[in-house]
Amino acid sequence: MDEAKLNVTEDGLQIKAVDPSHVAMIETNLAKSAFDVFEAEPMEMGLDIDKFKTVLTVAGKTDMVELEKDDDLNRLVVNIGNLTRAMPLLDTSGMPDPKVPSLDLPASVSVAVGEIGQGIKASKTVSDHIALSTSKDSFRLVCEGDNQNSVDLSLGKEQLEKLDSSEDTTSLFSLEYFALMVNSLPADRILHINLGTDLPVKIDADLAVDDMTGAQGNVKFLLAPRIDRD
């Protein structure tokens, strides 16, 4: 995803973006309460994702990050400690405003990121796609490559936070996209995964989690299936 529209309201921030191939989309929401200080009027800002991500990687876990819009020069100013980085904002008029579609997916799984991380890491040397499947008793990640190379991670109900699968389901997905979605979150974060057969997968997770007040935001991913017609 090269660019995204940042929607600012008096209640918080929202970013929605679709990748150029329309295979994946993301919607992220952060409430006003997730910030130490939040003063803003409703507005839209177009961000160059690569530049914005590069700036944020400079910040350490305890560094305060301050975002401020420079209206005169139409740019975003990022302050991290003694560092100030300014970047021009993009025109949002041609940017899409995607919405996560409502999908009736028959299976739902809740699992910690760390439980499936090992399977994803092992799969990267096997193939560029991964199959996600459910039964009434398990959730599986299967990656099959050439020359009988394969990875099979099967998690039973005791290893999952939740499993509800009214029917057996299986869909094939891009491993690169799926790994990016999962690995963007901490190992102890719970993923809520909704699946069907040859249908998109929807992944939800909480953000800005506070022990006292709970989650102050959330992220939703949607990934289209890869239909193998061989």
C-alpha positions as CSV (number, residue, x, y, z in Angstrom):
1,M,0.0,0.0,0.0
2,D,1.7,3.2,-1.2
3,E,-0.7,5.8,0.1
4,A,-3.6,6.1,2.5
5,K,-6.1,8.6,3.7
6,L,-6.0,9.6,7.4
7,N,-9.4,10.7,8.6
8,V,-9.3,12.9,11.7
9,T,-12.3,13.7,13.8
10,E,-12.8,15.2,17.3
11,D,-13.0,11.6,18.6
12,G,-9.9,10.0,17.1
13,L,-8.2,8.8,13.9
14,Q,-9.0,6.3,11.2
15,I,-7.0,5.0,8.3
16,K,-8.4,2.9,5.5
17,A,-6.4,1.6,2.6
18,V,-6.5,-0.9,-0.2
19,D,-3.4,-2.3,-1.9
20,P,-2.9,-1.6,-5.6
21,S,-3.9,-5.1,-6.6
22,H,-7.0,-5.0,-4.5
23,V,-6.0,-8.2,-2.8
24,A,-5.9,-6.8,0.8
25,M,-7.3,-3.9,2.7
26,I,-6.9,-2.5,6.2
27,E,-9.0,-0.3,8.5
28,T,-7.4,1.1,11.7
29,N,-9.2,3.1,14.4
30,L,-7.6,4.9,17.3
31,A,-9.8,6.7,19.9
32,K,-9.0,10.0,21.3
33,S,-8.3,8.3,24.6
34,A,-5.4,6.4,23.1
35,F,-3.4,9.6,23.0
36,D,-1.7,11.6,25.8
37,V,-2.9,14.8,24.1
38,F,-5.4,15.0,21.3
39,E,-6.5,18.3,19.8
40,A,-7.9,18.3,16.3
41,E,-10.6,19.5,14.0
42,P,-12.2,17.2,11.4
43,M,-9.9,16.9,8.4
44,E,-8.4,14.5,5.8
45,M,-4.7,14.0,5.2
46,G,-3.1,11.9,2.4
47,L,-0.1,10.0,3.6
48,D,2.8,8.4,1.8
49,I,2.9,5.2,3.7
50,D,6.6,4.3,3.1
51,K,7.8,7.8,4.3
52,F,5.5,7.8,7.3
53,K,6.6,4.3,8.3
54,T,10.3,5.2,8.0
55,V,9.8,8.2,10.3
56,L,8.0,6.2,12.9
57,T,10.7,3.5,13.0
58,V,13.0,6.1,14.4
59,A,11.0,6.2,17.6
60,G,11.8,3.9,20.5
61,K,9.2,2.2,22.6
62,T,9.2,5.0,25.3
63,D,9.6,7.9,22.9
64,M,6.8,10.5,22.6
65,V,5.7,11.0,19.0
66,E,3.9,14.3,18.2
67,L,2.0,14.8,14.9
68,E,1.1,18.3,13.7
69,K,-0.4,19.5,10.5
70,D,1.3,22.5,8.9
71,D,-1.7,24.1,7.1
72,D,0.4,26.8,5.4
73,L,2.7,24.4,3.6
74,N,0.2,21.4,3.6
75,R,2.6,19.0,5.3
76,L,2.7,16.7,8.3
77,V,5.3,17.6,10.9
78,V,6.5,14.7,13.1
79,N,8.4,15.4,16.3
80,I,10.3,12.6,18.1
81,G,12.4,14.0,20.9
82,N,14.8,16.5,19.4
83,L,14.1,15.2,15.9
84,T,11.7,17.0,13.6
85,R,10.7,15.5,10.3
86,A,8.3,17.2,7.8
87,M,6.7,15.5,4.8
88,P,4.3,16.9,2.2
89,L,0.8,15.6,2.3
90,L,-0.8,14.0,-0.7
91,D,-4.0,15.0,-2.5
92,T,-6.8,12.9,-1.2
93,S,-9.3,13.7,-3.9
94,G,-8.4,10.6,-6.0
95,M,-7.9,8.2,-3.0
96,P,-10.6,5.5,-2.5
97,D,-12.7,5.4,0.6
98,P,-13.0,1.6,1.0
99,K,-15.4,0.0,3.5
100,V,-14.9,-3.5,5.0
101,P,-17.7,-5.5,3.4
102,S,-20.1,-7.4,5.6
103,L,-19.3,-11.1,5.0
104,D,-21.2,-14.1,6.4
105,L,-18.2,-16.4,7.2
106,P,-19.1,-19.7,8.9
107,A,-16.0,-20.2,11.0
108,S,-14.4,-18.0,13.7
109,V,-11.1,-18.5,15.5
110,S,-9.5,-16.5,18.2
111,V,-5.7,-17.2,18.6
112,A,-2.7,-15.5,20.0
113,V,-0.2,-14.2,17.4
114,G,2.6,-16.2,19.0
115,E,0.7,-19.5,18.5
116,I,0.8,-19.2,14.7
117,G,4.0,-17.2,14.3
118,Q,6.3,-20.3,14.2
119,G,4.1,-21.8,11.4
120,I,4.3,-18.7,9.4
121,K,8.1,-18.4,9.8
122,A,8.6,-22.0,8.8
123,S,6.4,-21.6,5.7
124,K,8.4,-18.8,4.1
125,T,11.0,-21.2,2.8
126,V,8.4,-23.6,1.4
127,S,5.9,-21.6,-0.7
128,D,4.4,-18.3,-1.4
129,H,0.9,-19.3,-0.4
130,I,-0.7,-20.8,2.7
131,A,-4.0,-22.6,3.4
132,L,-6.1,-21.8,6.4
133,S,-8.7,-24.3,7.5
134,T,-11.0,-25.2,10.3
135,S,-12.9,-28.1,11.6
136,K,-15.1,-28.4,14.7
137,D,-11.9,-29.5,16.6
138,S,-9.0,-27.6,15.1
139,F,-7.5,-24.7,13.2
140,R,-4.8,-25.5,10.7
141,L,-2.1,-23.6,8.7
142,V,-0.8,-25.7,5.8
143,C,1.9,-24.7,3.3
144,E,2.8,-27.1,0.5
145,G,5.7,-26.5,-1.9
146,D,7.6,-28.4,-4.5
147,N,9.5,-31.7,-4.0
148,Q,7.2,-32.7,-1.1
149,N,8.2,-29.7,1.1
150,S,5.4,-28.8,3.5
151,V,4.5,-27.2,6.8
152,D,1.5,-28.2,8.8
153,L,0.5,-26.4,12.0
154,S,-2.5,-27.8,13.8
155,L,-4.0,-26.1,16.8
156,G,-6.7,-27.8,19.0
157,K,-9.3,-26.1,21.1
158,E,-6.9,-26.1,24.1
159,Q,-4.4,-23.9,22.2
160,L,-7.0,-21.5,21.0
161,E,-9.0,-18.7,22.7
162,K,-12.0,-19.7,20.7
163,L,-13.1,-22.0,17.9
164,D,-16.5,-22.0,16.4
165,S,-16.8,-23.8,13.0
166,S,-20.2,-24.9,12.0
167,E,-18.6,-26.6,8.9
168,D,-15.2,-27.6,7.6
169,T,-13.6,-24.6,5.8
170,T,-10.5,-24.1,3.8
171,S,-9.1,-21.2,1.7
172,L,-5.7,-20.5,0.1
173,F,-4.0,-17.1,0.7
174,S,-0.9,-15.2,-0.2
175,L,1.7,-16.0,2.5
176,E,3.3,-12.6,2.1
177,Y,0.2,-10.6,2.8
178,F,-1.0,-12.9,5.6
179,A,2.4,-12.8,7.3
180,L,2.5,-9.0,7.1
181,M,-0.9,-8.7,8.8
182,V,-0.1,-11.2,11.6
183,N,3.5,-9.9,12.2
184,S,2.4,-6.3,12.6
185,L,1.0,-7.2,16.0
186,P,2.6,-8.2,19.3
187,A,3.0,-11.9,20.0
188,D,0.5,-11.8,22.9
189,R,-2.2,-10.0,20.9
190,I,-5.4,-12.1,20.2
191,L,-6.4,-12.4,16.6
192,H,-10.1,-12.9,15.7
193,I,-10.1,-14.7,12.4
194,N,-13.2,-15.4,10.3
195,L,-13.0,-17.9,7.5
196,G,-15.0,-19.7,4.8
197,T,-14.2,-21.9,1.9
198,D,-12.7,-20.0,-1.1
199,L,-13.8,-16.8,0.7
200,P,-11.8,-13.8,2.0
201,V,-10.4,-14.0,5.5
202,K,-11.2,-11.2,8.0
203,I,-8.8,-10.6,10.9
204,D,-9.6,-8.3,13.8
205,A,-7.4,-7.3,16.7
206,D,-7.4,-4.7,19.5
207,L,-4.9,-1.8,19.6
208,A,-3.7,0.5,22.3
209,V,-4.7,-1.9,25.0
210,D,-4.6,-0.6,28.5
211,D,-4.9,-2.8,31.6
212,M,-7.3,-0.4,33.3
213,T,-9.5,0.8,30.4
214,G,-9.1,-2.0,27.8
215,A,-8.6,-1.4,24.1
216,Q,-8.5,2.1,22.8
217,G,-8.5,1.1,19.1
218,N,-8.7,-1.7,16.7
219,V,-7.5,-3.0,13.3
220,K,-9.3,-4.9,10.7
221,F,-7.6,-6.8,7.8
222,L,-9.4,-8.3,4.8
223,L,-7.5,-10.7,2.4
224,A,-8.9,-12.1,-0.8
225,P,-8.4,-15.8,-1.4
226,R,-6.1,-17.3,-4.0
227,I,-8.1,-19.7,-6.1
228,D,-5.9,-22.6,-7.3
229,R,-7.3,-23.7,-10.6
230,D,-4.5,-26.2,-11.5
